[in-house]
Amino acid sequence: MPLSASDLLLLGQYDTPTISNVIELFEVRARREGFMDGRIRACFAEMGPIVGYASTATMRTAHPRAEADVYNGLDEQVARFAELPGPAIVVFQDLDEPPVGATFGEVMCASYQCFGALGVITNGPARDLEQVRRLGFRAFSDGVVSSHAESHITSLHQPVQVGGMLVRPGDLLHADANGVCGIPETIAADVAHAAQEFVAAEAVCIDCARSWNHDVVAYAAARREMADRIAALGKRVRAKRSGAGPRPAE
């Protein structure tokens, strides 16, 4: 079942590292999986997180296509946002190696935003950064270049590989200044509701460190409490997933 609107909003209240840490508690994937690598960076680090569903596409810019219209395919792309269970995040794989022209700019981002998309992610370069910033549209790329070159879309709604991560159409993504991670939809609602407790557990150690109390014993106790609380949270969420429920205290 797709996430409720309230759970999507709840996920968006937390940063991507927190979401990644909470996902680890469920032990549903290896810790080295499920996130894009450091080549994919936020163009506007000051903008907050986005949570949405992947609308995937591939693109080339190094060689011309038969038609001259660089925006050919854009109509179909935005129309297919309606196939997703919630707001779209456009994910482009630039097939050229190395990338040549910009994957996106102002026209494309304004069009995506008009049809309800929250952002765009690509392994290719960006352009029109100031104009896209003024739109308030989240954007992630591996660099910037001035020209779109021979830009054209080559496929829609097919699996893509971006930043070392496989992204399928409809995958749930969380992205912010720290990068991009995928959220397994089977645990997404539980992740949303466990994040607050995880943050509270980390705050035990952080608050101790920020108190400037140079008592190593007190710090060690705070760190152990944090670890114990996180371990207990992980045990509970895994038990809930398995259907066993929490064991009564002995």
Secondary structure as GFF3:
##gff-version 3
##sequence-region A 1 250
A	DSSP	alpha_helix	5	11	.	.	.	ID=ss1
A	DSSP	alpha_helix	16	26	.	.	.	ID=ss2
A	DSSP	beta_strand	41	42	.	.	.	ID=ss3
A	DSSP	beta_strand	50	60	.	.	.	ID=ss4
A	DSSP	alpha_helix	74	79	.	.	.	ID=ss5
A	DSSP	three_ten_helix	80	83	.	.	.	ID=ss6
A	DSSP	beta_strand	88	94	.	.	.	ID=ss7
A	DSSP	alpha_helix	106	114	.	.	.	ID=ss8
A	DSSP	beta_strand	119	122	.	.	.	ID=ss9
A	DSSP	alpha_helix	129	135	.	.	.	ID=ss10
A	DSSP	beta_strand	138	141	.	.	.	ID=ss11
A	DSSP	beta_strand	152	156	.	.	.	ID=ss12
A	DSSP	beta_strand	160	162	.	.	.	ID=ss13
A	DSSP	beta_strand	165	167	.	.	.	ID=ss14
A	DSSP	beta_strand	172	176	.	.	.	ID=ss15
A	DSSP	beta_strand	179	183	.	.	.	ID=ss16
A	DSSP	alpha_helix	188	210	.	.	.	ID=ss17
A	DSSP	alpha_helix	216	242	.	.	.	ID=ss18
###
